[in-house]
Amino acid sequence: MKQTIKGTVTDRSTKLPLQGVTVVLNSSPGVKPVSTDITGTFRLVNVPLGRQILQASLVGYQQVTLAELLITSGKELVLNLELDAQNNKLNEVVINAGAGKKPINQMALTSGRSFSPEETNRYAGAFFDPARMAQSFAGVVAGGDDNEIIVRGNSPKSLQWRLEGIEIINPNHFGSEGASGGAVSMINTTVLSTSDFYTGGLAAEYSNALSGVFDLKFRKGNTDKREYAFNIGILGAGATLEGPFKKGGSSSYLISYRYSSLSLLEKVGVKVSDEGVPKYQDLSFNFVFPTKKAGTFSLFGIGGLSKLSKDAERDYSKWEERMDGQDIRFGYNAGSTGLKHLYIASSKLYFNNVISISGNRSSNRIDTLDRDYRSSLSDRNLYTNTAVRYAGTVNYNINSSNVICTGVNASFLSYNLYGQEYNTELKALKELINQKGNTSSYDAFVQHKAELGSRLTLNTGLHTNYFNMSKSWTIEPRVGLNIKLPADQQLSFGAGLYSRLEPLSYYFAKSAVSSEKVNETSANKLEPTKSAQAVLGYEKLFGGSLKFKTEVYYQHLYNVPVSADPAVNFSLLNESDNSAISSSAYRSLVNKGTGKNYGVELSLEKSLSRGYYFMVTSSLFDSKFEALSKQEFNTAFNTRYVGNLLLGKEWKTRRNNLFGLNGKLIYAGGRRYTPVLVEESIRLDEEVIDQNKINTLTAEPYMRVDFSASYRINSKKVSHMILMDIQNLLNKENTMGMHYNSSKSIIEPSKWSGIIPTLNYRLEF
């Protein structure tokens, strides 16, 4: 059985197709090499199934080698390659994309790497989720049982999601208001192309980000034939369809839909939630329409619906916890869709424009039953956010050594925020927030990439932002430097200023000690949180597939919203969502806080070749915040250290079938937590912490083993994949510290999830 590899090759700087590029399979000498045509298109036929190594080369360009390509019988492999111009024509420069994981964005020089959908599917414990996959990278720590991640000690809410070059709202099911993650990703890896993930050192074009950025790209559907993929497993079922709109045409469609009820996990004995069984569904699509003269248009989108319902058992003798006697309704719906236009004006100039609309709706209602099973409302909130965005860029290729990119972003934000909960002191429902309105944010940037000889690359840029609500400006210079050293070594440096808007509910929430609306005093003056960052890196490639990398970094955070009451040591650097507004200690916020994150990261990664791969990463860091009292405290995310070991092995069986085993070990410092004032907690019927001892206690170290096993079967024109993926294989009972249980009026440990097994079957044809 044989298959086809096809695709296009373009110039990274100009986006123009490259003719005459030689494309060869190093791993299969029997496959005849081909050259790209005038449209930059190539097609390799009769390719053997299994792992293949592809090489693309053209005089005057850096040679690219892809070493992890998986060829199956059920689907053609479509590649979109970009080559960098080579200034030093005397020496050959080879870019091993499998080992280097170089970011797609040419302006990114530090703290970034690309990742493929195949990696997301392969890593143990990833569950086809880019965020869970990223937990294995240096500088990243799991934020909780969901897929939230802590990047270099920063709050998980400081992570930004981008799709096709524009910011989108949190694309995760069961996400809480203001959070960046959720229980399950809405992103189906079957529609993803190779994408970028950054932990810092962002180029000038990136706005509204303090820490990590997922810069996602959708792939283009097959333009020659219709292909289908079906998936069923414990987490649900789904289908992906792709192909040309018209036979012989260049336009294509790509659609993926999934539906899931986690009740299957409950049936095999895994407790999914104390609050009912989650249900969700999501849809992703990418329609691409190339034209002869007007450029290429694409309509893309991602969205999902998720809900959780639990009715209390109508037998109060079985109630042990307060939630046992509650009817609970929770929902999170989110979606983003956009229209993208790429126009190549000449060999030096191209334009990229994207307009999108994103929205989310987060709702929660809890009704408490008495012993006569009469219900009374105890908690209700409904948060709706909408963002209409425009991102436009102009890229001018002065020559092979100099590229200028400039652009503008505009975000028009609408919000309708309402929340109330039962207050023990008032013995009545109290309104936490009730605000509806609009605001906007505007960005402009310019950046310049200069190749200063064969070994030195300098990126400089300037970004500016205007936030309409606070009438505030930020000016953010950025710089990046890369120095290539002998023996496949390089040094990198990045520095700059950054800013990010906080969840809008913090701008309007009412103080716990007053009915006065915060926005009538200081919230409308709250400015974005700001950060100054610097990172220095070194990396060394060994033998093409093995890479060592280390980075040291320092982040100074300032203009941080903190409590206006100096007796309350509250900072938004210490929060991962908007839940703090319900605390009795919540006060109005002012931009007078600071913070710092610094650390060192090391990684040794062998990309998949010769049937195996491994990655060892380690991070040592410190994360602190300073409130209005000028006291310095650990953030809740300051685990101080984390180490990861990721490895896998593949064996080729009959008919080029593949059997794979993958494992992951995570060992991290314990989470920080604060002593609880028990008597005050009992009086207020909520957890009350000691404001003078914020995060002075540390939970036990976190340890987890993940495991996956896969078998890929290649039949004639059809491929099958069976995957068993188990998170927390040893069922280790990790804790996040001691917290107050209002149901029992006791202090008890908060526990992470135990073992989570999943089984999936995928059919492609």
C-alpha positions in Angstrom: 0.0 0.0 0.0 1.2 3.5 -0.9 0.1 7.1 -0.2 0.6 10.6 -1.5 2.4 13.6 0.0 1.6 16.9 -1.6 1.7 20.6 -0.7 3.1 24.0 -1.5 6.4 25.8 -0.8 6.5 29.5 -0.3 8.9 32.2 0.7 8.4 32.9 4.5 8.9 36.7 4.0 7.0 37.4 0.8 4.4 34.5 1.0 5.1 34.0 -2.8 5.2 30.5 -4.2 8.7 29.1 -4.9 9.3 27.3 -8.2 12.0 24.7 -8.6 12.2 23.6 -5.0 13.6 20.0 -4.9 11.5 17.8 -2.6 12.9 14.4 -1.7 12.2 11.6 0.8 15.5 10.9 2.5 13.9 7.9 4.2 12.7 6.2 1.0 15.2 6.5 -1.8 12.9 4.6 -4.1 10.5 7.5 -4.2 11.3 9.8 -7.2 12.2 13.4 -6.1 10.1 16.1 -7.5 10.3 19.9 -8.0 7.7 22.5 -7.3 5.9 24.1 -10.3 5.2 27.7 -11.0 2.5 27.7 -8.2 4.9 26.2 -5.7 3.0 22.9 -5.7 4.6 19.5 -5.4 3.3 15.9 -5.3 5.2 12.8 -4.2 3.4 9.6 -5.1 3.8 5.9 -4.2 5.1 6.9 -0.7 5.5 3.9 1.7 3.4 4.0 4.8 4.9 4.7 8.2 7.3 7.5 9.4 9.1 9.4 6.6 11.8 12.1 6.4 11.2 14.9 3.9 13.7 17.4 2.6 13.0 20.6 0.7 15.9 22.7 -0.8 16.4 25.5 -3.3 19.6 27.5 -4.1 19.6 30.7 -2.0 17.3 29.3 0.7 17.8 27.4 3.9 17.2 23.7 3.4 14.3 22.3 5.5 14.1 18.8 6.8 10.9 17.3 8.4 11.6 14.2 10.3 8.3 13.2 12.0 5.9 12.7 9.1 3.4 10.0 9.6 2.0 8.5 6.5 -1.2 6.4 6.7 -3.4 4.7 4.2 -6.6 6.6 5.0 -5.5 10.1 4.3 -3.1 12.0 2.0 -0.6 14.2 3.8 -0.8 17.8 2.8 2.1 20.1 3.8 2.6 23.9 3.5 6.3 24.6 3.7 7.9 28.0 4.1 11.6 28.6 3.3 13.9 31.3 4.6 16.2 33.2 2.3 19.8 32.4 3.0 22.2 35.4 3.0 25.4 33.4 3.3 25.5 31.4 0.1 29.0 30.0 0.8 27.9 27.8 3.7 25.0 25.4 3.7 22.4 26.1 6.4 20.0 23.2 7.2 16.9 23.7 9.4 15.8 20.5 10.9 12.2 21.3 11.7 11.8 18.1 13.7 14.5 19.0 16.1 14.5 22.7 16.2 10.8 23.3 16.5 11.4 26.8 15.2 8.3 29.1 15.6 6.4 29.8 12.4 6.5 33.5 13.1 9.7 34.8 11.6 9.7 37.8 14.1 9.9 35.4 17.1 13.5 34.8 18.4 13.0 33.7 22.0 10.8 31.6 24.2 8.8 30.1 21.4 8.4 26.8 19.6 6.1 25.2 17.0 4.0 22.1 17.7 2.2 19.8 15.4 -1.2 18.2 15.8 0.5 14.8 15.7 2.5 15.7 18.8 -0.8 16.7 20.6 -2.2 13.3 19.7 0.9 11.4 20.7 2.0 12.8 24.1 0.7 10.8 27.1 -2.1 12.6 29.1 -2.6 15.2 26.4 -6.2 14.1 25.5 -5.8 15.7 22.0 -5.5 19.1 23.8 -2.8 21.6 23.0 -2.9 23.1 26.5 -2.4 19.7 28.2 0.4 18.9 25.8 2.1 22.1 26.7 2.3 21.0 30.3 5.4 19.1 29.3 7.3 22.2 28.1 9.9 24.0 30.1 8.4 26.9 32.1 4.9 25.4 32.2 3.0 24.0 35.2 -0.5 22.5 35.3 -2.9 25.1 36.8 -5.4 22.6 38.2 -7.5 19.6 37.2 -8.6 21.3 34.0 -6.3 22.4 31.2 -5.3 25.8 32.6 -1.5 26.3 32.6 0.8 28.4 34.7 3.5 30.0 32.5 6.6 31.2 34.3 4.7 31.8 37.5 2.1 34.0 36.0 -1.6 33.6 36.6 -3.3 31.2 34.1 -5.7 34.0 33.1 -2.7 35.9 31.6 -2.5 33.4 28.8 -3.8 34.5 25.4 -5.5 32.4 22.7 -5.1 33.4 19.0 -6.6 31.8 15.9 -5.5 32.7 12.4 -3.7 35.8 13.6 -6.4 37.3 15.8 -7.3 37.0 19.5 -10.2 34.8 20.4 -12.2 34.2 23.6 -11.3 31.2 25.8 -11.9 28.1 23.6 -12.4 25.6 26.3 -15.5 23.8 27.6 -16.7 24.5 31.2 -14.5 27.6 31.5 -15.2 30.0 34.4 -15.6 33.7 33.9 -12.2 35.3 33.3 -10.3 32.0 33.0 -8.2 30.9 30.1 -8.9 27.2 30.4 -11.5 24.6 31.1 -12.2 20.9 31.6 -12.1 20.0 27.9 -10.7 21.8 24.9 -13.0 22.9 22.1 -10.1 22.6 19.7 -10.2 19.5 17.6 -6.6 18.6 16.5 -7.9 17.1 13.2 -8.3 20.7 11.9 -5.1 22.2 13.3 -2.0 22.9 11.3 1.5 23.4 12.8 1.1 26.2 15.3 3.2 28.3 17.7 3.3 28.4 21.5 5.2 31.2 23.4 6.2 31.5 27.0 7.5 35.1 26.7 9.7 37.4 24.6 6.8 38.2 22.3 7.3 40.2 19.0 5.8 43.6 18.7 2.7 42.4 16.8 1.4 40.6 19.9 -0.9 42.6 22.1 -2.9 42.0 25.3 -0.6 39.3 26.6 1.7 39.0 29.7 2.8 35.4 29.6 2.0 32.6 27.2 0.4 32.7 23.8 -1.2 29.9 21.8 -1.0 31.1 18.2 -3.1 28.5 16.4 -3.4 27.9 12.7 -6.1 25.9 10.9 -5.0 23.7 8.0 -6.5 23.9 4.6 -8.8 21.0 3.4 -7.7 18.7 0.7 -8.3 20.3 -2.7 -8.1 17.1 -4.7 -10.3 14.5 -3.0 -12.9 14.2 -0.3 -11.7 12.6 2.9 -13.4 11.6 6.1 -12.5 10.8 9.7 -14.7 9.5 12.5 -13.8 9.2 16.1 -15.5 7.5 19.0 -14.4 7.1 22.6 -15.2 7.5 26.3 -15.0 11.3 25.9 -17.5 11.3 23.0 -17.9 10.9 19.2 -17.0 13.2 16.3 -16.6 13.5 12.6 -14.3 15.5 10.3 -15.0 16.1 6.6 -12.9 17.9 4.0 -12.4 18.2 0.3 -12.9 20.5 -2.7 -16.1 22.5 -3.2 -15.8 21.6 -6.9 -13.8 18.9 -8.5 -10.7 20.5 -10.1 -11.2 23.7 -8.2 -8.8 25.3 -5.7 -11.3 26.1 -3.0 -11.8 23.7 -0.1 -13.8 23.0 3.0 -12.8 21.5 6.4 -15.4 20.8 9.0 -15.3 19.0 12.3 -18.0 18.3 14.9 -17.9 16.5 18.2 -20.5 15.6 20.8 -19.8 14.1 24.2 -21.4 13.0 27.5 -18.9 12.0 30.1 -21.5 9.7 31.6 -19.5 6.8 30.0 -16.7 7.5 32.5 -19.1 7.4 35.4 -20.3 3.9 34.1 -16.7 2.5 34.3 -16.3 3.7 37.9 -14.6 7.0 37.4 -16.1 9.9 39.3 -16.1 12.8 36.9 -17.6 15.5 39.1 -19.3 16.0 42.4 -21.8 18.3 40.7 -23.2 16.1 37.9 -22.2 14.8 34.5 -20.8 17.3 32.0 -22.1 17.3 28.5 -20.6 19.3 25.6 -20.4 19.7 21.8 -18.2 21.8 19.5 -17.7 22.7 15.9 -14.6 23.9 13.9 -14.4 24.9 10.3 -12.1 26.5 7.7 -13.3 27.4 4.2 -10.6 28.6 1.9 -11.2 30.4 -1.4 -8.2 31.4 -3.5 -8.8 33.8 -6.4 -6.6 34.7 -9.4 -6.4 38.4 -8.7 -8.1 39.3 -5.4 -6.0 37.2 -3.1 -7.1 34.3 -0.8 -10.1 34.5 1.4 -10.9 32.1 4.3 -13.8 31.8 6.6 -12.9 30.1 9.9 -14.5 29.5 13.2 -14.6 27.5 16.4 -17.4 27.2 19.0 -18.8 25.0 21.7 -21.7 24.5 24.0 -21.2 22.9 27.5 -23.5 22.3 30.4 -23.7 20.5 33.7 -26.9 19.7 35.6 -27.4 18.0 38.9 -30.6 17.5 40.8 -30.4 16.8 44.5 -31.6 13.5 45.7 -35.0 14.0 47.3 -33.9 12.1 50.5 -32.3 14.4 52.9 -31.0 11.5 55.1 -28.4 10.8 52.3 -27.1 14.4 52.3 -23.6 14.6 53.6 -22.3 17.8 51.9 -24.2 21.0 51.3 -24.1 20.4 47.6 -25.9 17.1 48.1 -29.0 19.2 48.8 -28.7 21.6 45.9 -30.0 21.7 42.4 -27.2 22.9 40.2 -27.2 24.3 36.6 -24.0 25.4 35.0 -23.3 26.4 31.4 -20.5 27.8 29.3 -20.9 28.6 25.6 -18.3 30.3 23.5 -17.4 30.8 19.9 -15.3 32.8 17.5 -15.6 33.2 13.7 -13.6 35.3 11.3 -13.0 36.3 7.7 -9.4 36.4 6.6 -7.9 38.0 3.5 -4.4 37.5 2.2 -3.4 39.7 -0.7 0.1 39.5 -2.3 0.7 42.8 -4.1 4.2 42.1 -5.4 7.3 40.1 -4.7 8.0 42.6 -1.8 4.6 43.5 -0.4 1.6 41.6 1.0 -1.4 42.5 3.1 -3.2 40.4 5.7 -6.6 41.5 7.1 -8.8 39.6 9.6 -12.2 40.6 11.0 -13.8 38.4 13.7 -16.5 38.2 16.3 -16.0 36.3 19.5 -18.5 35.7 22.4 -19.0 33.7 25.5 -21.9 33.1 27.9 -21.2 31.8 31.3 -24.1 31.0 33.6 -24.5 29.4 37.0 -27.5 28.8 39.2 -27.7 27.0 42.6 -31.0 26.3 44.4 -30.8 25.0 48.0 -33.5 22.6 49.2 -34.9 22.4 52.7 -36.1 19.2 54.3 -39.5 19.7 52.7 -37.6 19.9 49.3 -38.6 23.5 48.8 -35.9 25.4 46.9 -34.5 28.8 47.5 -32.0 30.6 45.3 -28.5 30.7 46.8 -26.3 31.6 43.9 -26.9 33.0 40.4 -24.7 34.6 37.8 -24.8 35.3 34.1 -21.8 36.8 32.3 -22.0 37.6 28.6 -19.0 39.1 26.7 -18.7 39.9 23.0 -15.7 41.1 21.1 -15.7 42.4 17.5 -12.0 42.6 16.3 -10.0 43.8 13.4 -6.4 43.0 12.7 -4.6 44.3 9.7 -0.9 43.9 8.8 1.3 45.1 6.0 4.5 43.1 5.3 7.2 44.8 3.2 10.3 42.7 2.1 12.9 45.4 1.5 15.5 42.8 0.5 16.6 39.3 1.6 18.1 40.8 4.7 15.4 43.3 5.8 11.7 42.9 6.5 9.3 45.5 7.9 5.8 44.6 9.3 3.3 47.1 10.5 -0.3 46.8 11.6 -3.3 47.9 13.6 -5.7 46.1 15.9 -9.1 47.3 17.1 -11.3 45.5 19.7 -14.9 46.6 20.4 -16.0 45.0 23.6 -19.6 44.5 24.9 -20.4 43.1 28.3 -23.5 42.2 30.3 -22.4 41.1 33.8 -24.7 40.0 36.6 -24.1 38.0 39.7 -25.6 37.5 43.2 -25.2 35.1 46.0 -26.7 34.4 49.5 -25.0 36.4 52.2 -25.0 34.9 55.7 -24.8 38.2 57.6 -27.6 39.8 55.6 -29.6 36.6 55.5 -30.5 37.5 52.0 -29.2 37.5 48.4 -26.6 40.1 47.7 -25.8 41.6 44.3 -22.1 41.2 43.4 -22.2 42.9 40.0 -24.7 44.3 37.7 -23.2 46.1 34.7 -23.9 46.4 31.0 -22.0 48.5 28.5 -19.3 48.8 25.8 -15.7 49.8 25.6 -12.8 49.5 23.1 -9.1 48.9 22.8 -6.8 50.0 20.0 -3.3 48.8 19.1 -0.7 49.7 16.5 2.8 48.3 15.9 5.8 48.3 13.7 8.6 45.8 13.7 11.8 45.3 11.7 13.7 42.1 11.1 17.3 42.6 10.0 19.8 39.9 9.0 23.1 41.5 9.9 25.4 39.1 8.2 25.2 35.3 8.2 25.0 34.8 11.9 23.2 37.8 13.5 19.5 38.5 13.4 18.0 41.6 15.0 14.3 42.3 15.5 13.2 45.6 16.8 9.6 46.9 17.3 7.3 49.3 18.9 3.8 48.6 20.1 1.2 51.1 21.4 -2.2 50.5 23.0 -5.1 52.8 23.9 -7.7 51.5 26.3 -10.9 53.6 26.0 -12.4 52.8 29.4 -9.5 54.3 31.4 -8.4 56.7 28.6 -4.9 55.3 29.1 -2.0 54.8 26.6 0.9 52.3 26.8 4.1 52.5 24.8 5.8 49.1 24.5 9.2 48.8 22.8 10.4 45.3 22.0 13.7 43.9 20.8 15.0 40.4 19.9 18.5 39.2 19.0 19.7 35.9 17.7 23.4 35.0 17.3 24.4 31.8 15.5 27.5 30.2 16.8 29.7 27.4 15.4 28.7 23.8 15.9 24.9 24.3 15.6 24.8 26.6 18.6 22.9 29.9 19.1 22.3 32.6 21.6 19.1 34.6 21.9 17.9 37.6 23.8 14.6 39.3 24.0 13.2 42.2 26.0 10.2 44.5 26.0 7.2 46.0 27.7 3.8 44.3 27.6 0.2 44.9 28.9 -3.0 43.0 29.3 -6.6 43.8 30.2 -8.0 42.0 33.2 -11.4 40.3 33.2 -13.9 43.1 32.9 -15.9 41.8 35.9 -13.1 43.1 38.1 -13.6 46.6 36.7 -17.3 46.7 37.9 -17.7 44.3 40.9 -19.2 45.8 44.0 -17.1 46.0 47.2 -18.1 43.6 49.9 -18.3 46.4 52.5 -20.4 48.8 50.5 -23.2 48.9 48.0 -21.3 51.5 46.1 -20.4 50.4 42.5 -16.7 50.2 42.0 -16.9 51.7 38.5 -18.4 54.9 40.0 -15.2 55.4 42.0 -12.1 53.9 40.6 -12.8 51.0 38.3 -13.3 53.1 35.2 -9.8 54.4 35.8 -8.3 51.0 36.1 -5.6 50.6 33.4 -4.2 47.4 32.0 -1.7 45.4 34.0 1.8 45.9 32.7 5.1 44.0 32.5 8.7 44.5 31.6 10.4 41.3 30.6 13.9 40.1 29.6 15.0 36.6 28.5 18.4 35.2 27.6 18.7 31.8 25.9 21.2 29.3 24.6 20.6 26.2 22.5 22.6 23.5 20.9 21.6 20.9 18.2 23.2 17.5 18.3 23.1 15.3 15.3 20.0 16.8 13.8 17.3 15.3 16.1 18.6 16.2 19.6 18.4 19.7 21.1 19.5 21.2 24.4 18.0 24.5 25.4 18.2 26.8 28.4 16.7 30.2 29.1 16.9 32.6 32.1 14.2 35.3 32.5 13.1 38.1 34.6 9.6 39.7 34.6 8.7 42.9 36.5 5.0 43.4 36.7 3.6 46.8 37.6 0.4 48.8 37.4 -1.2 45.7 38.9 -4.8 46.0 40.2 -4.7 45.4 44.0 -7.2 46.0 46.8 -7.6 49.7 47.7 -7.8 48.6 51.4 -4.2 48.2 52.7 -5.4 45.7 55.3 -6.4 43.3 52.4 -3.5 41.9 50.6 -5.3 41.1 47.4 -3.7 41.2 43.9 -5.0 40.0 40.6 -1.6 38.3 40.1 -2.9 35.8 42.6 -6.2 35.0 40.9 -7.0 32.6 38.0 -10.6 33.8 37.3 -13.2 36.2 38.6 -14.3 34.1 41.6 -12.7 36.5 44.1 -15.5 39.1 43.7 -17.7 36.8 45.8 -15.3 37.0 48.8 -16.2 39.1 51.9 -12.7 40.5 51.7 -13.1 41.9 48.2 -12.6 45.7 47.9 -12.3 48.2 45.0 -9.1 47.9 43.0 -6.3 50.4 42.2 -3.3 50.1 39.9 -0.7 50.3 42.7 0.5 46.7 42.9 3.7 45.1 41.6 5.1 41.6 41.1 8.0 39.7 39.8 8.8 36.3 38.2 12.2 35.1 37.5 13.8 31.7 36.9 15.9 29.3 34.7 14.6 26.6 32.4 16.4 23.7 30.9 15.3 21.1 28.3 16.8 18.3 26.4 14.6 17.0 23.6 15.0 14.3 21.0 12.4 14.5 18.3 10.9 11.4 17.0 13.3 9.5 14.8 14.5 5.9 14.6 11.3 5.0 16.4 11.6 6.8 19.6 11.6 10.3 21.2 12.1 11.8 24.6 12.0 15.2 26.3 13.4 16.2 29.8 12.5 19.6 31.1 13.2 21.4 34.3 12.3 24.8 35.7 13.4 26.6 38.8 11.5 29.9 39.4 10.2 32.4 42.0 6.9 34.3 41.7 6.0 37.1 44.1 3.4 39.9 44.4 3.3 43.1 46.4 -0.1 44.6 47.5 -0.9 48.1 48.7 0.6 47.4 52.1 4.0 47.0 50.4 4.3 43.6 51.9 5.7 40.9 49.5 4.0 37.5 49.3 4.3 34.3 47.2 1.7 34.0 44.5 -0.5 30.9 44.7 1.3 29.7 41.6 4.8 29.8 43.1 5.6 26.1 43.1 9.3 26.9 42.9 10.2 24.0 40.7 8.9 21.5 38.1 10.4 18.6 36.2 9.0 16.6 33.4 10.1 13.4 31.7 8.3 12.6 28.4 9.2 9.6 26.3 7.8 7.2 23.7 8.6 4.3 21.4 7.1 3.1 18.2 7.4 -0.4 16.6 6.6 -1.1 13.0 4.5 -4.3 12.5 3.0 -6.0 9.5 1.9 -3.8 6.6 3.7 -0.8 8.1 1.3 -0.7 11.0 2.6 1.1 14.1 2.3 0.2 17.8 3.3 3.0 20.2 3.8 3.4 23.9 4.2 6.8 25.6 4.7 7.9 29.1 5.1 11.1 31.1 6.3 11.8 34.6 5.6 15.2 36.3 7.2 16.2 39.6 6.5 19.7 40.9 6.6 21.7 44.1 3.4 22.0 46.1 0.9 24.8 45.6 0.9 27.8 47.9 -2.0 28.4 50.2 -3.0 30.6 53.1 -3.9 29.8 56.8 -7.7 29.9 57.4 -9.3 31.9 60.2 -11.7 29.2 61.4 -13.9 31.2 63.7 -14.4 34.0 61.2 -15.1 31.4 58.5 -17.8 29.8 60.5 -19.4 33.1 61.3 -19.5 34.2 57.7 -20.1 30.7 56.3 -17.2 31.1 53.9 -13.5 30.7 53.8 -11.8 33.6 55.5 -8.0 33.7 55.2 -5.3 35.4 57.3 -4.4 38.5 55.3 -1.0 38.8 57.0 0.1 35.3 56.0 -0.9 35.1 52.3 0.5 31.9 50.7 2.9 31.2 53.5 2.0 27.4 53.6 3.0 24.9 50.9 1.2 21.7 49.9 3.0 18.4 49.4 4.9 18.1 46.1 2.8 17.2 43.1 3.6 13.9 41.3 1.8 12.3 38.3 2.4 9.5 35.8 0.5 9.5 32.5 0.5 6.6 30.0 -0.8 6.0 26.5 -0.7 3.1 24.1 -1.7 3.4 20.4 -2.0 1.0 17.5 -2.4 2.3 13.9 -3.7 -0.1 11.3 -3.4 0.5 7.6 -5.9 -1.2 5.4 -6.5 -0.5 1.7 -7.5 3.2 1.5 -8.6 3.1 5.2 -6.6 3.6 8.4 -7.6 2.9 12.0 -6.2 4.1 15.2 -6.9 2.8 18.7 -5.6 4.9 21.6 -5.8 4.3 25.3 -4.7 7.4 27.3 -4.6 7.4 31.1 -3.9 10.5 33.2 -2.6 9.8 36.7 -1.9 6.1 36.0 -1.0 5.4 39.6 -4.1 7.2 41.0 -1.8 9.4 43.1 -3.9 11.5 45.6 -2.3 14.9 45.2 -3.5 17.9 47.3 -3.5 21.6 46.8 -3.5 22.5 50.5 -6.0 22.8 53.3 -9.2 24.7 52.8 -12.4 25.5 54.7 -15.4 23.2 54.1 -18.5 25.3 54.8 -20.7 22.3 54.8 -19.0 20.6 57.7 -17.3 23.7 59.2 -13.9 22.0 59.2 -10.5 22.5 57.6 -9.8 19.7 55.1 -7.4 19.1 52.1 -8.4 20.1 48.6 -7.6 17.2 46.3 -6.7 16.9 42.7 -8.4 14.3 40.4 -7.4 10.7 40.6 -7.0 8.4 37.6 -8.7 9.4 34.4 -8.7 6.6 31.7 -9.9 7.3 28.1 -10.2 5.0 25.1 -10.5 6.3 21.5 -11.0 4.8 18.1 -10.4 6.8 14.9 -11.3 5.8 11.3 -9.9 7.7 8.3 -10.7 7.2 4.7 
